[in-house]
Amino acid sequence: MASNILFLPFRRTNAVSMSAAIKQYISTKYDQHPDMFKKDLETIDQMRSNAVNSLEAHVSGVQKLTLYAAQLVWIGGKFPIDIGVDFTWYPALGFNTQNPESQNNLRFELANILYNLAALYSQLALSLNRSTSDGLRAACNYFCQAAGVIAHLKDTVIPDLRTTPPEDMDTMTLESIRQLLLAQAQECFWSKAVKDGLKDGLIAKLAAKVCDLYDQAADYGTKSDIISTEWIHHMTAKHHHFAAAAQYRASRDCLDKQKYGEEVARLRDSLVCVNEALKESRWINKIVLADLNGLKARVSEDLKRAEKDNDVIYLIPVPPKSELRTLDRAGMATARIPQEVSDPYSALEGKSAFGQPLFAKLVPYAVHVAVSIYDERKERLVNTTVIDELEGLTQKLRDLLQSLNLPGSLQALEKPLGLPPSLNTHAEEIRQQDGLHKLRRSMHEINKLKSNDAAMYQEGVGLLKAEAEDDDKARLKHGTGRWNRQPSREAAKHLYAKVDEIDGYLKSAASSDDLVKNKLKECEGAIEVLGGTARDLELYVPNSKRTASTPLVERAVDGLRSTLSDVTKLEHRRKKRIQEVREKVKYDDITGAILAETARFEREYPMQKIEPAQFENLFDDRLEIYNEDKDMVSQENEFQSQLITRIKEANTAFTTARRGDSSTKEREKALQRLENAYFKYKEIVSNLNTGRKFYNDLANIVTRFTDDCRNFAYHRRVEAGQMETDLSTALSNLNLNIQDQKERQNLRSHYTTHQQQQQPFSPQQQPPPLQQHQQQQHPPTHQYQQQQNPEPMPAPTPTRPPQPEPGIWDPTQGIKFGGGPPGAPAQQRQQVNGNLHHPAYPNANPRGGGQWDVSQGLRFG
């Protein structure tokens, strides 16, 4: 220690990648692609790196730590605490600072970050110049914030850890640290009061509170297994130090109030407290010791003076300590939790320095499904009841005009020479869009997309087929009894269902592609003329003779022209309304409403799982915004019915007025073909755009399908390899067991035969107990063959086992050293040495007497 106050050391950690685990979790648990959160994934790793490397007493580290802590709290509501990252941290206190602890727990990470934040606050306080009032005020503030962070850690974070807290974050340790930080904050305030020359009575109250806080810190420290004895001695010395300082300042206050007897009593008690503090001199640092010695010198000097003055001048009785009034306390240090720690959500709102919360757009799976359901219903509602209806009305109107040969007949009459302006406009539009080449290029691109989708689809199907074949081969090889996992079709029902679904998509799309090709084939020549030069267009449309128009014809022409103008206005208005409806659908985002409803469900029904069906009422209410569009379709239908009646009446009047005039027939047909080709061109362009969008959307579906097939095949292959290994191991163990049993049987047979050759006995002679037991369990082969009709073996009669004969080791007799039992015949001792299972060396020269000869080593028997 190089100061009269203590600081918390930092906890250290190892580098880990949170982004990899979060990315994997999003891929498996959410229906959103992790690449949508690429920036957030990079940011969270950078935030952790900045936070865990803020190990210097610099104020910039505060924001790094609080920002990362706030984001940890935020993402704790998005992901489970066991996200899949093993956070490794080294303790900062205690005796195991070199033994790290790892937990797959976001709250464990948060606890360590907050601990380091408290440590940073304490070290910032230590780094300040505490010889000035401003430095003391700032140091007091830092210590109060450090104590607040420790209190938040103890009361809020640790109880919600859901696992055993680290050994240096138990309740007693954290409470001791909190009291220590508050004591040091109060000490800074006391020092500022002394420096500012406040009254001795107030300084005494401040010192008394410092004394209490150090006493509580030391008390909790003794109940902790982590707080070092060095710290406890320091806190104990500080407790007595400020008890002495409080009494000294109270004595000076008594002197001012002419309470000379009480002054002496308090000075005596102050000297006693100083001496108690000096008993810790072996364990405290030089700065604290110098403070104590300086205080002792001052107290001793004032006590000598006070006693002399009282004895000679004032003669006031000195009260005993028990009669002294207990000093009041003035607590100025309180644990203040920074707002960024106590309320991290508010810190991440708006345009704060902390920025926006990470993964804010990550929607829970049920919510995402609900949004998808609404989007599908919204699209279906608008397309079927609005857009399709309007386009159907327009197509019905065009079919009517085409059947009436309009506007070709009118254009041929009005402009018998040259080209009508509307035709020139249509031709210029097609030329600018590269006409027929654009259609062919679009078809080529769509065919390419289709081929890619089909190839990706076939790859997934091939993976499933290959996996199924391998599974069938393995099942045929090992049998269904051993190869007992699910068949491929049962294990991947959803994938095989997807095979049929995507195949249906491709067949339906191929049919639509053929229809578009037939449309283009029918009008390809006319579109080519429209996309060609003006000269080609003029040559395609024949001229007609200009004829004199009667008043009746002119009136009919004017009426028909006015009606066709209304048709053109109607088409433009519908096109604009369709575009407006599509924009309305595009910006109709229900995500916020669903998230708000989800939050309400979680508050009101915290134990109930969120399901998409819970948002049905919300869907119905939201879809009502399209009622006005459906009403507009009804109005358009009514207006078109009236317009069709007018068109028919005007065309009837026109044809009646021109009855018998056939001078413009060829020109009418040519103009009508070009007019029809123009609208067919627009229709084909729309069909191709729809096809391109379809195949792009299908590419996402097919890619995901193939990825799922690839993952399924990989996991099945790994599972099959493990099963193959297990089966091979089991078979090998079975073979080894059979071989081991055969070897044991051979050894026993050989042992029995060898004993019979070494020591034959008559039928009346009882064999040794060990041989008898072995013969009962494993009879020799030649005896078994001679007993063709063995008699039933009688039940064994319990008898005391006979005494073992010489040469046979009886486990109940223990181990004896020497060549054999005393007085044993040499022949028997030689037989024991000839036993194949006897541990002694064979053919060794036995020694008698039962004495161990060191030169002969160890022999049993």
Salt bridges, closest charged atoms under 4 A:
ASP31 OD2 - HIS368 NE2 3.48
ASP31 OD1 - ARG704 NH1 3.28
ASP35 OD2 - HIS33 ND1 3.43
GLU109 OE2 - ARG48 NE 2.63
ASP134 OD1 - ARG137 NH1 2.82
ASP155 OD1 - LYS154 NZ 2.90
ASP160 OD2 - ARG107 NH1 1.81
ASP168 OD2 - ARG11 NH1 2.39
GLU175 OE1 - LYS154 NZ 3.56
GLU175 OE2 - ARG178 NH2 2.83
GLU187 OE2 - LYS238 NZ 2.81
ASP196 OD2 - LYS192 NZ 2.73
ASP200 OD1 - ARG249 NH1 2.69
ASP200 OD2 - ARG252 NE 3.66
ASP212 OD2 - ARG329 NE 2.59
ASP219 OD2 - LYS223 NZ 3.59
ASP253 OD2 - LYS257 NZ 3.20
GLU262 OE2 - ARG266 NE 2.89
GLU263 OE2 - ARG305 NH2 2.94
ASP269 OD1 - LYS321 NZ 2.87
GLU276 OE2 - LYS279 NZ 2.93
GLU280 OE1 - HIS233 ND1 2.48
GLU307 OE2 - ARG268 NE 3.04
ASP309 OD2 - ARG305 NH1 3.69
ASP328 OD2 - ARG325 NH1 3.71
ASP375 OD1 - LYS378 NZ 3.24
GLU376 OE2 - ARG380 NH1 3.68
GLU391 OE2 - ARG582 NH2 3.81
GLU414 OE2 - ARG561 NH2 2.30
GLU428 OE1 - ARG431 NH1 3.18
GLU429 OE2 - LYS682 NZ 2.89
ASP434 OD2 - ARG441 NH1 3.57
GLU445 OE1 - ARG692 NH2 3.38
GLU459 OE2 - ARG710 NH2 2.74
GLU467 OE2 - ARG485 NH2 3.72
GLU467 OE2 - ARG716 NE 2.86
ASP471 OD2 - ARG475 NH1 2.70
ASP471 OD1 - ARG485 NE 2.93
ASP471 OD1 - ARG716 NH2 3.57
ASP472 OD1 - ARG475 NH1 3.90
GLU501 OE1 - LYS498 NZ 3.82
ASP503 OD2 - LYS507 NZ 3.23
ASP513 OD2 - LYS450 NZ 3.76
GLU524 OE2 - ARG440 NH2 2.32
ASP558 OD1 - ARG561 NH1 2.94
ASP566 OD2 - ARG646 NH2 2.46
GLU571 OE2 - ARG398 NE 3.51
ASP588 OD1 - ARG622 NH2 3.02
GLU597 OE2 - ARG600 NH2 2.59
GLU604 OE1 - ARG600 NH1 2.95
GLU616 OE1 - ARG377 NH1 2.83
GLU628 OE2 - LYS584 NZ 2.96
ASP629 OD2 - LYS584 NZ 3.03
GLU636 OE2 - ARG573 NE 3.22
GLU636 OE1 - ARG574 NE 2.86
GLU636 OE2 - ARG577 NH1 2.78
ASP661 OD2 - ARG658 NH2 3.43
GLU668 OE2 - ARG658 NH1 3.22
GLU675 OE1 - HIS426 ND1 3.54
GLU683 OE2 - LYS519 NZ 2.62
GLU683 OE1 - LYS680 NZ 3.94
ASP697 OD2 - LYS693 NZ 3.08
ASP707 OD1 - ARG710 NH1 2.95
GLU719 OE1 - ARG485 NH1 3.19
GLU724 OE1 - HIS478 NE2 3.06
ASP740 OD2 - ARG744 NE 2.88
ASP853 OD2 - ARG847 NE 3.78
